[in-house]
Amino acid sequence: MTASPFSASPTLALRQCWVLDNPRGVQVAGDIAFVACSSYDGLTAVNVSDPSRLNVVGTISDSTLLNAADHVALAGDYAYVTAYLGDALVVISIADPSNLTMVASISNSNFDGATGVKVVGDLAFVTAYSGDALTVVNISDPTNPTVTGTVQDGTVLNGGEGLDVVGNYAYVAIAQGSYFAVVDISDLSNPAVVAGLSDSSNSPNRLNRAREVQVVGGFAFVTASTFDGLTVVNISDPTSPVIVASISGEHLDGAHGISIVGNLAYVSAYTADALTVVDISDPLNLTIEAFAHETKELEAVQNFVVAGSYAFATGEDSLTALNLADPSNPTILGVVTDSSLLNGAFDIAVAGGHAFVACSDYDGVVAVNITDATSLAIVGSITDTRLNGAKSLKIVGDLAYVAARSDDALTVVNISDPSNLTIAGYLKDGLLDGAYGIDILGEYAFVTASYEDLLVAVNIADPSNLSIAGHVGDSVMDGPRGVAVAGDFAYVVSYNADSVVVVNIANPHNLTVESSVYDGDLLNGAESVAIREGFAYVTSHLGDALTVINIANANNITIAGSIQDMAQLDGPYGVQIAGDHLFMSNKIADSFVVYELTAREIAEVGQLFFRQKVSELLMGKAVQEEMGFTSKDSKKEHPLVGLAVELLSVVIQPEEVLSERLSPSTVRRLTERLDEHGVVVIRDLHRPMECRLAAEFVHAEILSPWATFSNIRDNKYRKDYALPMRGPALELLNKTLGLLDPLFTATLGPNSSLVEFSSLTTYSGAGPQIFHSDSSATSIDELRSLGRMFSAFIYLDDVRPDSAPLDVVPGTHTHYQFLDDEEKDLMTSVPFARLAVPQGTVVIYDSRTLHRGAANTSPLARPTIYFSLAERGKFIPIGPAYSLREGYRRFPISIHNVRTNAIPAEVLAEGVAVHSDEKCKDQLHDLCPADSFQGDPDRRFDCAWYYFTGEEESRDARHLSKSQPLEFTDRPGVKERYEDSDEDELAADREKLRDQEGNFDYEAALAMTLRRGGAYRSYPLDRRLMNCGVASRMEMILGRGIFAEGFVANVSWGALRPPPSRTLQAA
């Protein structure tokens, strides 16, 4: 778990989905686990290279042949899967885990209820639970498996499951008959049962429901699920096996699977919900070394309370204590369970050294001593019809005020003596029908009535004589649940109405609804609410979301952002803010999530999406001075990570990635982010291995460049290098386009044009760029005539806040571009989002959105691949570098061309044309000889640039040395010479392509702009030239920057490998 807001969970697991329905057998090869899933009728491949981020990479299902897939064995490029109801052994090619294919199957009566499978060389041994058989299958040709031999025995092989094969014998665990069977396989065509060991005469039967077997040395270790244990069989004489030891107990209850590593046997016990480790170093004296089992800790967690450095959470018949001393790493300290007293444990409050729990099924309140969080103990309880359906409670002094939903009441419990709880007050009224949530302010309790759709104010000045002061209802208050009071307002969440309602409570006798906000998706099943610094944080149990609502204006509350569909937000329930952190429980995910949430960040998050509005209403300079703004205030930057990034994110489900098919709701959310904010973040789109291969490919291309580098800002340690359409880079492009095509179609129209395909790697030591947009429209005519353009960055490694993340200013793709420079400068202090994102993330932004590459002060390189798409039928914007290989610019490429491999071969060939540096080398040698600069590549680089400007008055630069500093901006005529941009020239040329009706040749206009590329940048000469792509070629010749001898680029998994040679010519 990390401290970044809205980005972590204490539990890390692959979210269960239909492709992992009822997983049974599993085998691992490299970074991929292959899981036989019984209810899915198939095999699922899961990438396990990062145990904290498991993801499905491939599946195959067949309701006939793979019906009730059970066990799996791996050999080479094939998986051998038994199908219990399919009565078959199925051979699946796993050479490409993302494209599992069935290559063969074999089935007959001897495979009836096929269960266990073991592969040894060219043979597969298969047990048949219902067929009472062991069958030998020849798999020397995996595409044509054939039966070599079979043995059937209705007694000794009755219900065979797991097996192991050693030498000339197969050892089989027999579940139905509770046997340990030994089969002689020396004659593969005629296997024979030579022993059948039973323990039915003993009590307990140590082979009762024998499940799996593994042989080590002269012993077979057999799990038995009804015996609840592990049994050791001496097989020194395979024809006469003997039980020599066993171990059983609660941690082996339902013992099933087994895997032996060294002197330890790892046994899965499905009834105990445990993985138990058994020491088998002495096979005659087994001992339990350790165990891990599922407990009631956080199971179906609902509400919680934070008390100091602890949190106490209610769950299924339980109360769990968590240590929050390090909020970024909460740990479970203790749990107390009681299926009677804590039945329906729901809400909780803490007073003194005790937690008081409202339990809806117990119909009461339970007191738990929490002074020792590692040893929680129930010390008192009360149940009463007046507490029927106890749902929520708040504590004031020695009294707990309890909303009793089933009794339609507010009940007061005296908790002064936790061991002797008593009723101190009671109010039952039809207006409190379905009493649910409660909050207290002064002498009034505000209670939601979930069945009456009301908020009720109750006078609690005299706890023994409660009375209703007022109430209010509204159609948007359907099924109200949680309520939070702040100042003169109560904020009510409505479960059925999917809304948040603001109620004015300044006069408790005259409650009035001020405003509300509705969202059928983000607020679906709104459950709880917490208030902090002008924002309401709302959990939606059915929408799997945490939604942030701006409540600064109680008359017009608005949704500021939300996080939805994260694995750890499955069934969010309680929410609470304490100190600098937000805490949330998730009932379905069984998780407790902590987010860092400082008051400063809350305020800045509220400003994050208002730059558009601020630019409309920007104050004049005189007003700013009158208001006391200083230049220091206006220049200070405020980068936001965590919550800001999450608010810009859309989660794509693993099933969507796997099928390359986005749901309509996902396309809608992606489109909304791009339209409204000009940027969207999509996590986990690409697998770690895909990213690693692409990073190696990109790094090798940069160090042995065949083409020119592109024109970008600050490029000594920031390399933009156009990529060839081949290898891992093209594979990532294809995958991204295939999945996101519905988004690009919805925003750019069908078959948009590929105008950039490049890499941007920022190495350690790179400074920050200035904020800029890649394009802009500065007039209404341009706004109408220019097409939209999106850039998509694929991050090949984790991006830390200090490793050159992308900084973006949401909303600046619209009217912000029409502001003058002075107005823009005044907005420097408005927060922006710093996109520190995990490997495999794709960030898409509008070319008009203000952004920059931040500094890389980390020791790691930040490799990316990016591409840009432009709307067809309109002029593409002037300004972007259009980092695309020269050959590709001559043939306008569309998404369709890429996806269907329809790019002509001659165009692809031109895309890898060799760039010659011989002329550069000769001129460098003649004009700036190495001996004039004492081996200093930076000084020699400066000298070379004087000559590449073509300035006649700089001819004496060849004699400059380290004692004579070179300043570009001091040279006469530089700024004046390049002050006028040739962008106007290009615009004029493009307009010539229009006919009399105003139509134009799109393909010709596109090609014209791409050919000119980054030449249409207007900078003073020093910036223009130092950022020119030729600078990187010069650096390579001089051994400067990343081309310096001994320079190493590191990434999170190690060092990027350099290419075999650094030749400047094609091999």
Stockholm file with secondary structure:
# STOCKHOLM 1.0

chainA/1-1067         MTASPFSASPTLALRQCWVLDNPRGVQVAGDIAFVACSSYDGLTAVNVSDPSRLNVVGTISDSTLLNAADHVALAGDYAYVTAYLGDALVVISIADPSNLTMVASISNSNFDGATGVKVVGDLAFVTAYSGDALTVVNISDPTNPTVTGTVQDGTVLNGGEGLDVVGNYAYVAIAQGSYFAVVDISDLSNPAVVAGLSDSSNSPNRLNRAREVQVVGGFAFVTASTFDGLTVVNISDPTSPVIVASISGEHLDGAHGISIVGNLAYVSAYTADALTVVDISDPLNLTIEAFAHETKELEAVQNFVVAGSYAFATGEDSLTALNLADPSNPTILGVVTDSSLLNGAFDIAVAGGHAFVACSDYDGVVAVNITDATSLAIVGSITDTRLNGAKSLKIVGDLAYVAARSDDALTVVNISDPSNLTIAGYLKDGLLDGAYGIDILGEYAFVTASYEDLLVAVNIADPSNLSIAGHVGDSVMDGPRGVAVAGDFAYVVSYNADSVVVVNIANPHNLTVESSVYDGDLLNGAESVAIREGFAYVTSHLGDALTVINIANANNITIAGSIQDMAQLDGPYGVQIAGDHLFMSNKIADSFVVYELTAREIAEVGQLFFRQKVSELLMGKAVQEEMGFTSKDSKKEHPLVGLAVELLSVVIQPEEVLSERLSPSTVRRLTERLDEHGVVVIRDLHRPMECRLAAEFVHAEILSPWATFSNIRDNKYRKDYALPMRGPALELLNKTLGLLDPLFTATLGPNSSLVEFSSLTTYSGAGPQIFHSDSSATSIDELRSLGRMFSAFIYLDDVRPDSAPLDVVPGTHTHYQFLDDEEKDLMTSVPFARLAVPQGTVVIYDSRTLHRGAANTSPLARPTIYFSLAERGKFIPIGPAYSLREGYRRFPISIHNVRTNAIPAEVLAEGVAVHSDEKCKDQLHDLCPADSFQGDPDRRFDCAWYYFTGEEESRDARHLSKSQPLEFTDRPGVKERYEDSDEDELAADREKLRDQEGNFDYEAALAMTLRRGGAYRSYPLDRRLMNCGVASRMEMILGRGIFAEGFVANVSWGALRPPPSRTLQAA
#=GR chainA/1-1067 SS CCSSTTCCCSCCCCCCCGGGSSEEEEEEETTEEEEEETTTTEEEEEECSSTTSCEEEEEEECTTTTTTEEEEEEETTEEEEEETTTTEEEEEECSSGGGCEEEEEECCGGGTTEEEEEEETTEEEEEETTTTEEEEEECSSTTSCEEEEEEECTTTTTTEEEEEEETTEEEEEETTTTEEEEEECSSTTSCEEEEEEECTTSSSCTTTTEEEEEEETTEEEEEETTTTEEEEEECSSTTSCEEEEEEESGGGTTEEEEEEETTEEEEEETTTTEEEEEECSSTTSCEEEEEEECCSTTTTCCCEEEETTEEEEEETTEEEEEECSSTTSCEEEEEEECTTTTTTEEEEEEETTEEEEEETTTTEEEEEECSSTTSCEEEEEEECGGGTTEEEEEEETTEEEEEETTTTEEEEEECSSTTSCEEEEEEECGGGTTEEEEEEETTEEEEEETTTTEEEEEECSSTTSCEEEEEEECTTCSSEEEEEEETTEEEEEETTTTEEEEEECSSTTSCEEEEEEECTTTTTTEEEEEEETTEEEEEETTTTEEEEEECSSTTSCEEEEEEESCGGGSSEEEEEEETTEEEEEETTTTEEEEEECCHHHHHHHHHHTCHHHHHHSCCCHHHHHHHTCCHHHHHCCCEECTHHHHHTBCCCCHHHHHHTCCCHHHHHHHHHHHHHHSEEEECSCSCHHHHHHHHHHHHHHHHSCSSCBCCCSSCSSEEEEECCSCHHHHHHHHHHHHHHHHHHHHHHCTTCEEEEEEEEEECTTCCCCCCBCSCCCCSHHHHHHBCCEEEEEEESSCCCTTBCCEEEETTTTSGGGGSCHHHHHTTTTSCEEEECCCTTCEEEEETTSEEEECCBCSSBCBCEEEEEEECTTSBCCSCSCCCCCHHHHTSCEEHHHHHTTCSCHHHHHHTTCCCCCHHHHHHHHHHSCGGGGTTCHHHHHHHHHHHHTTCGGGGGGGGCCTTSCCCGGGSTTHHHHTSSCTHHHHHHHHHTTBCTTSCBCHHHHHHHHHHHGGGGCCCCHHHHHHTSTHHHHHHHHHTCGGGSTTCCCEETTEECCCCSCCCSSCC
#=GC SS_cons          CCSSTTCCCSCCCCCCCGGGSSEEEEEEETTEEEEEETTTTEEEEEECSSTTSCEEEEEEECTTTTTTEEEEEEETTEEEEEETTTTEEEEEECSSGGGCEEEEEECCGGGTTEEEEEEETTEEEEEETTTTEEEEEECSSTTSCEEEEEEECTTTTTTEEEEEEETTEEEEEETTTTEEEEEECSSTTSCEEEEEEECTTSSSCTTTTEEEEEEETTEEEEEETTTTEEEEEECSSTTSCEEEEEEESGGGTTEEEEEEETTEEEEEETTTTEEEEEECSSTTSCEEEEEEECCSTTTTCCCEEEETTEEEEEETTEEEEEECSSTTSCEEEEEEECTTTTTTEEEEEEETTEEEEEETTTTEEEEEECSSTTSCEEEEEEECGGGTTEEEEEEETTEEEEEETTTTEEEEEECSSTTSCEEEEEEECGGGTTEEEEEEETTEEEEEETTTTEEEEEECSSTTSCEEEEEEECTTCSSEEEEEEETTEEEEEETTTTEEEEEECSSTTSCEEEEEEECTTTTTTEEEEEEETTEEEEEETTTTEEEEEECSSTTSCEEEEEEESCGGGSSEEEEEEETTEEEEEETTTTEEEEEECCHHHHHHHHHHTCHHHHHHSCCCHHHHHHHTCCHHHHHCCCEECTHHHHHTBCCCCHHHHHHTCCCHHHHHHHHHHHHHHSEEEECSCSCHHHHHHHHHHHHHHHHSCSSCBCCCSSCSSEEEEECCSCHHHHHHHHHHHHHHHHHHHHHHCTTCEEEEEEEEEECTTCCCCCCBCSCCCCSHHHHHHBCCEEEEEEESSCCCTTBCCEEEETTTTSGGGGSCHHHHHTTTTSCEEEECCCTTCEEEEETTSEEEECCBCSSBCBCEEEEEEECTTSBCCSCSCCCCCHHHHTSCEEHHHHHTTCSCHHHHHHTTCCCCCHHHHHHHHHHSCGGGGTTCHHHHHHHHHHHHTTCGGGGGGGGCCTTSCCCGGGSTTHHHHTSSCTHHHHHHHHHTTBCTTSCBCHHHHHHHHHHHGGGGCCCCHHHHHHTSTHHHHHHHHHTCGGGSTTCCCEETTEECCCCSCCCSSCC
//
